[in-house]
Amino acid sequence: MNPHETAKGENMTAERGRALALLHAQVLKNTLDGRFLEALSGCEQALVLDPDNADTQHLMGAVHLQAGESELA
């Protein structure tokens, strides 16, 4: 891989990380505001970006618990 491709890949990874951080912040805000469907939608969007992200999976479980859906947590 040439240096240009490496830099491009690093930029894409950084952009995805920033996008996940913004989504996670919005999920937390929606959860605190009692907007659980919006929070879960944000989790689903984050999982599209990174399906194996443990923070997103944890957030999704926490939202389900807050929504009274412990069987889905």
Steps between C-alpha positions, in 0.01 A plus 500: 500500500642837409516790750206679333276196544612462862418864578162467329419190707601676821280798412202272436558328835522835680182622329316184599621543858372858510167393352467226763583743780232742378244222471586372849456850644162534331395155627587603855310828469194328354509239775522762774212686337289181494502476120584134486395430140727780378780369721463150359495640148832672573642170625390329181666773292821457699492124448483556124829692526664241726298182566745366760531818707471399865410852615205512262383155605527601866305822435228306322463271801491797736229670293290183507539483879399863542199439275391211723589238241741292707433192288659681203795643690 
